[in-house]
Amino acid sequence: MQSYYVWTVGCQMNRADSERLESALGQLGLSRGQSARDADVIVLNSCVVRESAEDRVVGMLTHLKPVKQRAPDKVLALMGCMVAPRKDTLAERFPYVDVFMQPQQYDPLIELLGERLGVDPEGCVGPLSATPDVATYIPIIHGCDKFCSFCIIPYRRGREVSRTIEDVANEATHLARRGVKEVTLLGQNVDSYGHDLEGSVHLGSLLAAVNDVEGLERVRFLTSHPNDMSDDIIGAVADLDKVCEHINLPFQAGDDQILADMRRGYTNAEYRDKIARIRERIPGVSLATDLIVGFCGESERQFERTAELVRDIRFDKVHAAAYSTRPGTIAARLMEDDVPADEKKRRLGIIEEIQQSVATRINARLLGTTQQVLVEGRRKGRWFGRNRNDKLVFFDHEADLEGKLADIEIQRTGPWSLQGALAESAR
């Protein structure tokens, strides 16, 4: 039996795309390999949101060149955001790559493998058919209409297109029957789900439909945009029993002028007001955010407003990145990337130091409490999973608890994870 190896970098949407491709490859009769060097089919799922991500992809392609030259019958494919719309340029730069696929366009590879293997590839790409993980992803809306000045996504994944509620609910049912206990509904801007569908369809109504799927224990969603985080969505998180009390709401920058330059469409005060409404409606909610330091023209005082927001809001998680120019974006065409690299690194360090202190204090409050954890598997010999607030928890136990909800008494805390043991009442 031939084998495949899928290497993925980037966002959760990329991970979901890779899962679907792996499912299709399994239906074609291929098995999952342990490494790119040993596999017959190698797929790199790329990301270009940050320069560092694109550099990793180029590095992997360069590493695989001699592998492909020594074994020309291997199939090497590049998919994801690096491909669109630069396919011809990429083919000249990497002539040893057999197939280039834009995001969610699996057909070129599936058809090539179907011909080589002598099988009909019709219907291979769809809901996950292999045994999926305990917690997995369901893309519900593709593309983005926001056109933030720093972001390449609308140019690579296109405009927003929503799946129907029936389609998503059917996939969630399909996954639950295969043992999935938690689904995360995905979109580049998940809160704008349904605006392109007929009738009064929005993320809140979709969450209600997925909440009713028998066998599922938990439902999450990401990534959100402050402008589209409506009272309907907040209410769904508050009222639906399976929807977890965790919201990722990127603010990107704390200064109003920088936010305007980024084309984000809200102010610092409006973002703070949105957070206050969320916390009022959902007691105990955990919050995550994304931010960028060193955007074009950002002064020290403007950066300090970002740091102030991190201190004041007290997020549970902060995903911070230094700005890197992405060719083709509005910022690349109209603005100057004028904050020195060393200064970006310094500002990034400040944010990371603030957040480590904040997260340490937040998680310390959980010491001695009992947390309900959905056990996702083992990592370095220990069971791991997350509570409803998306806190990563590790513990030891001799029984097989994968896919189970376990009550864990928290014995140690840190900024990034919690350590515990099965509660006495659950033994």
C-alpha positions as CSV (number, residue, x, y, z in Angstrom):
1,M,0.0,0.0,0.0
2,Q,1.3,3.5,-0.9
3,S,1.6,6.1,1.9
4,Y,1.1,9.8,2.2
5,Y,2.5,12.5,4.4
6,V,0.7,15.9,4.9
7,W,2.8,18.7,6.5
8,T,0.7,21.7,7.7
9,V,1.6,25.2,8.8
10,G,-0.7,28.1,9.6
11,C,-4.2,28.6,10.9
12,Q,-6.9,26.1,12.1
13,M,-8.5,26.4,8.6
14,N,-5.4,24.9,7.1
15,R,-5.6,22.1,9.7
16,A,-9.2,21.5,8.7
17,D,-8.2,21.5,5.0
18,S,-5.5,18.9,5.7
19,E,-7.8,16.7,7.6
20,R,-10.2,16.6,4.7
21,L,-7.4,15.9,2.2
22,E,-6.1,13.1,4.5
23,S,-9.6,11.6,4.6
24,A,-9.7,11.6,0.8
25,L,-6.3,10.0,0.5
26,G,-7.4,7.3,2.8
27,Q,-10.4,6.6,0.6
28,L,-8.1,6.2,-2.3
29,G,-6.4,3.4,-0.4
30,L,-3.3,5.3,0.9
31,S,-2.0,4.9,4.4
32,R,-0.6,7.7,6.6
33,G,3.2,7.7,6.6
34,Q,5.5,8.8,9.4
35,S,7.7,11.2,7.5
36,A,8.0,13.0,4.2
37,R,11.2,11.2,3.2
38,D,9.5,7.8,3.4
39,A,6.1,8.7,1.9
40,D,5.0,8.1,-1.7
41,V,2.8,11.2,-1.7
42,I,4.0,14.4,0.0
43,V,1.7,17.4,0.5
44,L,2.7,20.7,2.0
45,N,-0.2,22.9,3.1
46,S,1.1,26.4,3.1
47,C,0.5,29.7,4.9
48,V,1.6,33.3,3.9
49,V,-0.2,35.3,6.6
50,R,3.3,36.0,8.1
51,E,6.6,36.1,6.4
52,S,8.0,33.5,8.9
53,A,5.3,31.0,7.9
54,E,6.1,31.4,4.2
55,D,9.8,31.1,5.0
56,R,9.1,27.7,6.7
57,V,7.3,26.5,3.6
58,V,10.1,27.5,1.3
59,G,12.6,25.8,3.6
60,M,10.6,22.6,3.5
61,L,10.3,22.7,-0.3
62,T,14.1,23.2,-0.5
63,H,14.7,20.3,1.9
64,L,12.5,18.0,-0.3
65,K,14.2,18.8,-3.6
66,P,16.9,16.1,-3.3
67,V,14.3,13.7,-1.9
68,K,12.2,14.2,-5.1
69,Q,15.3,14.0,-7.3
70,R,16.3,10.7,-5.9
71,A,12.8,9.3,-6.2
72,P,11.1,11.0,-9.1
73,D,8.0,8.7,-8.9
74,K,7.1,10.4,-5.6
75,V,4.3,12.9,-5.9
76,L,5.1,16.3,-4.3
77,A,2.2,18.7,-4.0
78,L,1.9,22.3,-2.6
79,M,-1.5,23.5,-1.5
80,G,-2.9,26.4,0.5
81,C,-2.6,30.2,0.6
82,M,0.9,30.3,-0.9
83,V,-0.4,29.0,-4.2
84,A,-3.1,31.4,-5.2
85,P,-2.8,33.3,-7.4
86,R,1.0,32.8,-8.1
87,K,0.9,29.3,-9.5
88,D,2.9,30.0,-12.6
89,T,5.6,31.8,-10.7
90,L,5.8,29.0,-8.2
91,A,6.1,26.4,-11.0
92,E,9.1,28.2,-12.3
93,R,10.6,28.5,-8.9
94,F,9.9,24.9,-7.8
95,P,9.8,22.9,-11.0
96,Y,10.1,19.6,-9.1
97,V,6.6,20.1,-7.5
98,D,4.0,18.0,-9.4
99,V,0.8,19.6,-8.3
100,F,-0.2,23.1,-7.1
101,M,-3.6,23.5,-5.3
102,Q,-5.3,26.7,-4.2
103,P,-7.0,26.6,-0.8
104,Q,-9.7,23.8,-0.6
105,Q,-9.1,22.8,-4.3
106,Y,-8.1,19.2,-3.8
107,D,-9.1,17.9,-7.3
108,P,-5.8,18.2,-9.1
109,L,-4.0,15.9,-6.7
110,I,-7.0,13.5,-6.2
111,E,-7.4,13.2,-10.0
112,L,-3.7,12.6,-10.5
113,L,-3.6,9.9,-7.9
114,G,-6.8,8.3,-9.2
115,E,-5.2,7.9,-12.6
116,R,-2.0,6.4,-11.2
117,L,-3.8,4.1,-8.8
118,G,-6.6,3.2,-11.3
119,V,-9.4,4.1,-9.0
120,D,-12.4,6.5,-9.3
121,P,-11.8,9.5,-7.2
122,E,-15.4,10.7,-7.4
123,G,-16.8,11.7,-4.0
124,C,-13.5,11.2,-2.1
125,V,-13.4,14.8,-0.7
126,G,-16.2,15.5,1.7
127,P,-16.9,15.0,5.4
128,L,-14.2,13.2,7.3
129,S,-14.6,9.5,6.6
130,A,-11.7,8.1,8.5
131,T,-11.6,7.9,12.3
132,P,-11.3,11.6,13.3
133,D,-9.9,13.0,16.5
134,V,-12.0,13.5,19.6
135,A,-12.0,17.2,18.9
136,T,-12.0,18.4,15.3
137,Y,-12.9,21.3,13.0
138,I,-15.8,22.1,10.7
139,P,-15.3,25.0,8.2
140,I,-18.6,26.9,7.9
141,I,-17.6,30.0,5.9
142,H,-14.7,30.4,3.5
143,G,-13.0,33.6,2.5
144,C,-13.2,37.1,4.0
145,D,-14.7,40.4,2.9
146,K,-13.0,42.7,5.4
147,F,-9.9,43.6,3.5
148,C,-7.9,44.7,6.5
149,S,-4.9,46.6,5.1
150,F,-2.3,44.1,6.6
151,C,-4.1,40.9,5.6
152,I,-3.5,38.7,2.5
153,I,-6.4,36.3,3.2
154,P,-9.1,37.9,1.0
155,Y,-6.7,37.7,-2.0
156,R,-5.9,34.1,-1.4
157,R,-9.1,32.5,-0.1
158,G,-11.6,34.8,-1.9
159,R,-14.8,36.4,-0.7
160,E,-17.1,35.0,2.0
161,V,-19.2,32.0,1.1
162,S,-21.3,30.3,3.8
163,R,-22.3,26.7,3.9
164,T,-26.0,26.0,4.8
165,I,-27.1,25.2,8.3
166,E,-28.3,21.8,7.1
167,D,-25.0,21.0,5.5
168,V,-23.0,21.9,8.6
169,A,-25.4,20.1,10.9
170,N,-25.2,17.0,8.8
171,E,-21.4,17.0,8.9
172,A,-21.5,17.5,12.7
173,T,-23.9,14.5,12.9
174,H,-21.6,12.4,10.7
175,L,-18.6,13.3,12.9
176,A,-20.4,12.5,16.1
177,R,-21.3,9.1,14.9
178,R,-17.6,8.5,14.4
179,G,-16.7,9.4,17.9
180,V,-16.1,13.1,17.7
181,K,-17.1,14.8,21.0
182,E,-16.1,18.4,20.2
183,V,-16.3,20.5,17.0
184,T,-14.9,23.9,16.4
185,L,-16.8,25.9,13.7
186,L,-14.3,27.7,11.6
187,G,-14.1,30.8,9.4
188,Q,-11.6,33.6,8.7
189,N,-14.4,35.7,10.0
190,V,-16.8,33.2,11.6
191,D,-19.1,35.8,13.0
192,S,-20.2,36.9,9.5
193,Y,-21.6,33.4,8.8
194,G,-24.9,33.4,7.0
195,H,-25.0,37.0,5.6
196,D,-24.9,35.5,2.1
197,L,-27.6,33.0,2.7
198,E,-31.4,33.5,2.3
199,G,-33.5,34.1,5.3
200,S,-32.5,35.1,8.8
201,V,-29.4,33.0,9.1
202,H,-26.5,33.9,11.4
203,L,-23.9,32.2,13.6
204,G,-26.3,32.1,16.6
205,S,-28.8,30.0,14.7
206,L,-26.1,27.7,13.4
207,L,-24.8,27.2,16.9
208,A,-28.3,26.3,18.0
209,A,-28.5,23.6,15.3
210,V,-25.1,22.1,16.1
211,N,-25.9,22.2,19.8
212,D,-28.8,19.8,19.1
213,V,-26.5,17.1,17.5
214,E,-26.7,13.9,19.5
215,G,-23.4,12.6,20.7
216,L,-21.5,15.9,20.7
217,E,-20.4,17.2,24.0
218,R,-19.0,20.6,23.1
219,V,-19.1,23.3,20.4
220,R,-16.6,26.1,19.8
221,F,-16.1,28.7,17.1
222,L,-13.4,31.0,15.8
223,T,-12.1,33.4,14.6
224,S,-14.3,36.4,15.3
225,H,-14.3,40.0,14.3
226,P,-15.4,42.7,16.8
227,N,-17.7,44.4,14.3
228,D,-19.7,41.2,13.8
229,M,-19.8,39.9,17.4
230,S,-23.5,40.5,17.7
231,D,-25.8,40.1,20.7
232,D,-27.3,37.0,19.0
233,I,-23.9,35.3,19.1
234,I,-23.2,36.4,22.6
235,G,-26.6,35.1,23.7
236,A,-26.0,31.8,22.0
237,V,-22.8,31.3,24.0
238,A,-24.6,32.2,27.2
239,D,-27.7,30.1,26.6
240,L,-26.7,26.9,24.7
241,D,-25.4,24.1,27.0
242,K,-22.8,22.6,24.6
243,V,-21.3,25.9,23.4
244,C,-18.2,26.6,25.4
245,E,-17.7,29.9,27.3
246,H,-14.6,30.9,25.3
247,I,-14.4,33.7,22.7
248,N,-11.4,34.6,20.5
249,L,-11.9,38.3,19.6
250,P,-8.8,39.8,17.9
251,F,-8.2,43.5,18.5
252,Q,-4.9,43.8,16.6
253,A,-3.9,47.3,17.9
254,G,-4.9,49.6,20.8
255,D,-4.4,52.9,19.1
256,D,-7.3,54.4,17.1
257,Q,-5.2,55.8,14.3
258,I,-3.4,52.5,13.8
259,L,-6.8,50.7,13.9
260,A,-8.0,53.1,11.2
261,D,-4.8,52.5,9.1
262,M,-5.5,48.8,9.5
263,R,-9.1,49.3,8.3
264,R,-10.4,47.5,11.3
265,G,-13.6,49.6,11.6
266,Y,-13.8,50.1,15.4
267,T,-12.0,52.1,18.1
268,N,-10.3,51.2,21.3
269,A,-13.3,52.3,23.3
270,E,-15.7,50.4,21.1
271,Y,-13.7,47.2,21.5
272,R,-13.6,47.6,25.3
273,D,-17.4,48.1,25.3
274,K,-17.8,44.9,23.3
275,I,-15.7,43.0,25.9
276,A,-17.8,44.5,28.7
277,R,-21.0,43.3,27.1
278,I,-19.6,39.8,26.6
279,R,-18.5,39.5,30.2
280,E,-21.8,40.9,31.5
281,R,-23.8,38.3,29.5
282,I,-21.4,35.3,30.0
283,P,-20.1,35.2,33.5
284,G,-16.8,33.2,33.7
285,V,-16.1,33.6,30.0
286,S,-12.5,33.2,28.9
287,L,-11.1,35.5,26.3
288,A,-8.3,35.2,23.7
289,T,-7.1,37.8,21.2
290,D,-4.7,38.4,18.4
291,L,-2.6,41.5,18.0
292,I,0.2,43.0,15.8
293,V,3.1,45.1,17.0
294,G,5.1,47.3,14.8
295,F,2.5,48.1,12.1
296,C,3.4,50.8,9.6
297,G,4.1,54.1,11.4
298,E,3.4,52.8,14.9
299,S,5.0,55.1,17.5
300,E,6.0,54.1,21.0
301,R,3.0,55.9,22.4
302,Q,0.7,54.1,20.0
303,F,2.2,50.8,20.9
304,E,1.8,51.6,24.6
305,R,-2.0,51.8,24.0
306,T,-1.9,48.2,22.8
307,A,0.1,47.2,25.9
308,E,-2.5,49.1,28.1
309,L,-5.3,47.1,26.5
310,V,-3.6,43.8,27.2
311,R,-3.1,44.8,30.9
312,D,-6.6,46.2,31.3
313,I,-8.7,43.5,29.6
314,R,-6.7,40.6,31.1
315,F,-7.1,38.1,28.3
316,D,-6.6,34.4,29.0
317,K,-4.6,34.0,25.8
318,V,-2.8,36.5,23.6
319,H,-1.5,35.6,20.1
320,A,1.0,38.4,19.3
321,A,3.0,38.8,16.1
322,A,5.4,41.4,14.7
323,Y,4.1,43.0,11.5
324,S,5.5,41.7,8.3
325,T,4.6,43.2,4.9
326,R,2.6,40.8,2.7
327,P,2.9,41.6,-1.0
328,G,-0.4,42.5,-2.6
329,T,-2.0,43.9,0.5
330,I,-3.2,47.5,0.9
331,A,-0.5,48.2,3.4
332,A,2.2,46.9,1.0
333,R,0.9,49.2,-1.7
334,L,0.3,52.3,0.3
335,M,2.3,52.3,3.5
336,E,5.9,52.0,4.6
337,D,7.0,49.2,6.9
338,D,9.1,51.7,8.9
339,V,9.4,50.2,12.4
340,P,12.8,48.5,12.7
341,A,13.0,44.7,13.3
342,D,14.7,45.1,16.6
343,E,12.0,47.5,17.8
344,K,9.3,45.1,16.8
345,K,11.1,42.3,18.7
346,R,11.3,44.5,21.8
347,R,7.6,45.4,21.7
348,L,6.7,41.7,21.1
349,G,8.8,40.8,24.2
350,I,6.9,43.4,26.3
351,I,3.5,42.0,25.3
352,E,4.7,38.4,26.0
353,E,6.0,39.5,29.4
354,I,2.7,41.2,30.3
355,Q,0.6,38.3,29.1
356,Q,2.7,35.7,31.0
357,S,2.1,37.6,34.2
358,V,-1.7,38.0,33.5
359,A,-2.2,34.4,32.6
360,T,-0.2,33.2,35.6
361,R,-2.5,35.1,37.9
362,I,-5.7,34.1,36.1
363,N,-4.8,30.4,36.1
364,A,-3.6,30.5,39.8
365,R,-7.2,31.1,40.7
366,L,-8.0,27.5,39.5
367,L,-5.7,25.9,42.0
368,G,-7.7,23.4,44.0
369,T,-10.8,23.6,41.8
370,T,-12.3,20.7,39.9
371,Q,-12.4,21.2,36.1
372,Q,-14.4,19.1,33.6
373,V,-11.9,18.1,30.9
374,L,-12.6,16.5,27.6
375,V,-9.8,14.1,27.2
376,E,-8.3,14.4,23.7
377,G,-5.4,11.9,24.0
378,R,-1.9,11.4,25.3
379,R,1.1,13.7,25.0
380,K,4.5,12.7,26.3
381,G,2.9,9.9,28.2
382,R,0.2,12.0,30.0
383,W,-3.4,12.4,29.3
384,F,-4.4,15.9,28.1
385,G,-7.5,17.8,27.3
386,R,-9.2,21.2,27.8
387,N,-11.9,22.6,30.0
388,R,-14.8,24.6,28.7
389,N,-12.7,27.8,29.0
390,D,-10.1,26.3,26.6
391,K,-7.5,25.7,29.4
392,L,-5.0,22.9,28.6
393,V,-4.9,20.3,31.4
394,F,-2.5,17.4,31.9
395,F,-3.0,14.5,34.3
396,D,-2.0,10.9,34.8
397,H,-4.3,7.8,35.0
398,E,-4.0,4.2,34.2
399,A,-7.4,3.8,32.5
400,D,-8.1,4.7,28.8
401,L,-10.0,8.0,29.1
402,E,-9.7,9.2,25.5
403,G,-13.0,10.8,24.4
404,K,-14.3,10.9,28.0
405,L,-15.3,13.9,30.1
406,A,-13.2,13.7,33.3
407,D,-13.4,15.7,36.5
408,I,-9.8,16.8,37.2
409,E,-8.7,18.4,40.5
410,I,-6.1,21.1,39.6
411,Q,-2.9,20.6,41.7
412,R,-0.5,22.9,39.9
413,T,-1.0,26.0,37.6
414,G,1.1,27.9,35.2
415,P,0.6,30.5,32.5
416,W,0.2,28.0,29.7
417,S,-1.3,24.9,31.2
418,L,-2.7,23.2,34.3
419,Q,-1.7,20.0,36.0
420,G,-4.0,17.8,38.0
421,A,-5.4,14.4,39.0
422,L,-8.7,12.6,38.6
423,A,-11.0,13.9,41.3
424,E,-11.8,11.5,44.2
425,S,-15.5,11.5,43.3
426,A,-14.7,10.3,39.7
427,R,-12.4,7.4,40.7
